[in-house]
Amino acid sequence: MASAGQNGTFSAMDTMAPTPEALTSDPTTPAYFTTEQHLLMAVWLGFIGSFGFVANLLTVLVFWCFKSLRTPFHLYLGGIALSDLLVAALGSPFAVASAVGERWLFGRAACVWYAFVNYFLSIVSIVTMATMSFSRYWLIIRPQSAPRLDSLFGACVVNAFAWCYSFFWTIMPVLGWSRFTQVAAMTVCSLDWDHHTPMSKSYIPVAFLTCLLLPLGVIIFSVVKTTMHLRRAAEVEDEVPNEVRVGRKTMRITLVMAGCWLVAWLPYACMALVIAAGGHVSPTVEVLTTKFAKTSYIVNTIIYLIMEKEFRKSLVLLLFCGRDPFDIQVDQPAYEKADVYVERLVTAEPMVEMEPVDLRPRQQEPAREPFGTPL
């Protein structure tokens, strides 16, 4: 049986989780919380995981199945939804099972895997928002200098950069620059903020700078500069151009998404900074901030539903097999009938084609003489 350290965590050579008996002497062990409290954690994590999986799966399907939503901007949103979907699918089962078991159940390798997946995909979300906002800013400010950014290929390249950038900073603890270990009542794993070795002390400030402050700075810079440019463009034109309206919409969505991500993760970041600086944080605060940060995986789909009428229309068409019982009105003519990809996905029978609507003004027929009028 693996032996537990003084702080209740296992060493890098351990392959099995420590027993509850070996951990009861430390206040951060599962014994600090009652069985009912652990079950409450499991219910919360199960709800976040289930809702996040279904919501983000539907989001990815909507972006995939409707050609009218295959735009560079929606490709960024799809990348964020994919990262949230992977967190729910690959991380939540471990957390729920360990909360029910009142300790980490899966050993050292699974602990590193769980921490890596959550850390990596959380960075992917904020870095993708930063690259999305900067690409929108560059396209609006310098439209002639970067035409490839406004293409699906360009968006794929930018998305790939965000994922590679996030992977680089996440793989460092696995290679020895800091480490992953058990945290939050010993039921989940994350970066070891309390590991006061020279390597860990050097990694934590760099991680905060490159994975939090830098992406947030890029988002704030891009949103402010783009908003100022669009405001000047609107003042010149008598009527607000369509490009200005689209730019405002994309920036609003980016700003709201980044704000919600920050609200979810800022308490956890503050808690981690306090621990890294040598301060003391109660197990209750550590658990609450960790569990609250999980809400970032479900909020983006809600933002799309509220702020993206096109997404809302497409989701209804997907769920109701090409029908819209709510009669959601959008500006794009592509929504006059369900997309053909929905037909392939939800039904094997051909959909009934809608008759084309003639929008040309009809010529008024000459008034007829009343019956019996003399010639």
N, C-alpha and C positions, 0 to 999 in steps of 0.2 A: 504494500500500500504506500502511496506517495506520502511524504511528510509535508506538513504545512509549515510555512515560515511564521515569524512572530506576528506579522500583520494579517495572517490568515490566507495569504495567496500562495500559489505553488511556484516553484522555481522553474527555470527554463528546461530542466532535465525531467521534470515530472510529466507523466503521461496520463495520470488519472486525477480526478478532482479530489480534494481533501474531504474527509468525512465530516459530518456536522459535529461529532464529538471533538474533533481536533480544532474546531473553530469557535466553540462556545465561549472561550475566554476573551475574545475580542468583541467590542461593541459594534463593529461593522459586519459581523457575521450574520447569517440568517436567523440566529437566535434573538437578535435585536427586535425582529418583527414577529408578530403572531401569525398563526396559520391563516386567519381570516384576512389579515393585511396582505399576505402573499397571494391569496386567492383573488383579492381585489386587484392587485398588480396584474395577475394573469388575465383577468377579465378585460382590463383596460388594454393590455398589449394584444389580446386576441381581437378586440374590436378594431384597434388601429390596423392590425395586420390584415384582417378580413376586409374591412372597408377600403383600405388602401390598395389591396390586390384587385378587388372588383372595379373600383373607380379608375385606377390607372390602366387596367386592362381595357376597359371600355374606351378610355381616352386614346390609347395606342391604336385600337381598332378603328376609331372614328378618323384619326389622321391617316390611317392606311387605306381605308375603304372609300373615302371620298376624294376624288381627284381635285375638286375645287378647294380642298384644304391642303393640298400638296404644294405649299409655298415655302420659301426659305424660312420665314418667321415661324410658321407652324411646325417646320422640321425641328427647330430649336425646342419648341414646346413639347414635341413628341420625344425628344431626347431626354428632357427632364422627367416626363411621365414614365419613360422606360426605366430610368434610374430609380424612381420611387417604386415602380412595380417590382424590380429586382430586390429592393430592400424588404418589401412585404413578403416576397416569395422565399427568399434565402435566409432572412434573419429572424423574422417573427416566430417561426416554429421553435427555434432554440430558446428564445426568450420566454415564450409562454410555458414550455415544458419545464424550464428551470424555475420559473416562478411557482408553478404548482409543486415541484419537488423541493422548494425552499433552499436550493443550492444549485450551483452549476453542475450539470449532469454529464457533460460530454467530453471532458478531458482537455488537455492542453492544446492539441492541434485544432479542435473545433472552437476553442476559445479564441485562438488567433484568427481563424477563418471568420468567425462572427464579427470580431472587432474590425478586421480588415474590410469586410463587405460594408458594414455600416459607415465606417470612416470614409472609405473610398467614394461611395455613392452620395454621401452627404456633401463632400467636396465637389463632386460632379455637378450637383444641382446649382450651387452658388457660382461656380466657375462658368457653367453654361449660361446662366443669367448674365454674367459679366461680358462674355464674348458676344452674346446676342445683343445686348444693349450697345456695345461698342461698334459692332457691325452695322446696326441700324443708324447709329450716329455717323459713321463714316460714309454710308450710302447717301444720307441726307445732306451732309456738309460737302462731301466730295463725290458726287454721283458719277463723274466722268473718269475718276482715277481708279475706281475699283468696281468695274462692271460685273466681274465674276462673283463678287460677294452676293449679288442679287440673283443667284441661281441655286438650284438644288445641289449642284456639285460643290459650289462654294460653301453652302451651309453645311454639307457633309464634312468638308475639310475642317471647318471651324469647330464643328462638334467633335470630330476626331481629336483635334488639338486639346479641347477641354478634357476629354477622357484620358488622354495620355498625360497631360499635366497633372491631373488628379491622381493617376496611378503612380506617377513618379514620387509624389510626396507621401503616398500611402504605403508604398513598398519599403520606404526607409526604415520604419520600426521593425519590419520583418527581417531586414538585413542587419539590424544591430544598432541603428541610430534611434535610441529610445526603444520602447517595447510595448506590447499589448498584454493586458492581464485582467484579472477579475476586479470589478468595481460594483458599486450600487448594491449593497447587501449581498455581494458574492453570487448574484444570480445572472449577471450579464458581464460582458467583457468590453473593454475599451482601451484607449491609450492610457498608460500609467502616468498620471499627472503627479504622483507622489514619489516618483523614482528620482532621487536627488543624486544622480551620478553626472559626471561632466558631459557625457553624451546626451543624456536626457535633458539636462539644463540647456544645452545648446540647441536641441531640436525644437523645444516648445516655443521659444520666441520666434524662430524661423517659421514654424508651422502657423502661428497666429498671423504673422506678417503676410505670408504667401497664400494662405488658404482662407483667410478671413478679411483682413484689412485691405489687401490689394484688390480682391474682387469687389468688395463694397466700394472702394474708392473709384474703381473703373465705372461701376454702375452709377454712382452719384455724378461723376464727371460727365458721362455720356448723356444722362437724363437732363442735367442742367443745361449743357451746351446745346443739345437738340431742341429743348423747349424754347430757349432763347432764339434760336435760328427760325423755328417754325412760327414764333410770334412775330418776328420781323417780316417773314414771308406773308403772313396773313394781313399785316398792316398795309403792305404794298398793294395787294389785290383787293378789288371791290368785293369779290366773292371768295370765300375760303376754298382754295383748290383741294381736289381730292387727295393729292399727295400729302398735304398738310394734315387732313383729317386722319388719314391712315397712319402717319407718323405719330400724331398725338395718341392715337389708340394703342399702338404698339408700345410706346413709352409708358403709358399709364399701366398697361398690363405688366410690363417688366418691373416697374416701380412697386406695384402692389405685391407681386410675387416675392421680390427681394425683401420688402418690408415684413411680410408674413414669415418668411424664412428667418429673418433676423429676430423677430419676436419669439419664435419657437426656440432658437438656438442661443440667444443672448444670455438667458439665465444659466444655461449649462456652461457657456464660455466663461462667464464671471466666476462660477463655482470652480472651474478648472484652473483659472488664473490664481484664485486664492490658495488652492491646494499646491500649485506649482511654486508659489511664493513662500511656502512653508506654513501657511495658515491652517486653521482647523475648520472643517465643515462637518456638520452632523450628518449621520447616515440618512436621516429623513430628508434633509435638503438635497443631498446627493441623489437620492432615489427620485424625488419629485422633479428635479430639473432634468434628469435623464429621461424619465417617462414623458414629460411635457415636450421635450424636443422631438419625440416621435410624431407629433401632430403635423410636422412639416411635410410628411409623406402623403397626407390626405387633403391638404388645403388647396393645392394647385388645381385639382379638378373642380372644386367649388368656385375658384376664381374664374376658370374658363366658362363655367355655366352662367355666372353672373355677368361677366364683361364681354363674352364672345357670343353674339347672337348667332353667328354662322355655326359655331360649335354646338350650341344648344339645339339648333334646327337639325343638324346632322345626327346628333345623339338620339333625338326623338325618332328620326327616320330609321336609325339602326335598331332601336329597341322595338319599334312597332312595324318592322318588316316593310319599310318603304312608305308607311302612312304617317300623317301628321294630324292626330286628333286635336291638337292645340292650335293649329293654324298659325304657326309662328311666321311672321313676315320678316323677310330679309331683303336687302337691296340687290343682292347678286342674282341674276337670272338663272344661275346654275341650280338653284333650289326650286325651280318650278316643278320638278319631278325628282323622284329618288334616284340616287346614283346607281349605275349599273352594277357596281361592286357590291352594293347591299343585296341586290338580287342573287348574286352568286353565293353570298355568305349566309343568308338567312332563309332562303327558299330555293327549291329546285324547280319550281314552275315559273314560266316567264311572267313578268309583270305586265300589267295592262298599260299600254302606252297611252299617254294623255294626248288629246288632240291639241295641235298647236293653236295658240291664241293669236288672232290677227289684231295687232295693236295699231294698224293704220287707221286714220280717221275716215269714217264712211261719208260718202257724198250724200247730201240730202236730196231725196227724191222730190221732183216737182209735185206740188199739191194738185190733187185731182179735182176736177169740177164736180160739184154735187150732182147726184143723180137727178135727172129731169131738167138740168139747166139747158136752156135753148141755145142752139148753135148760133 
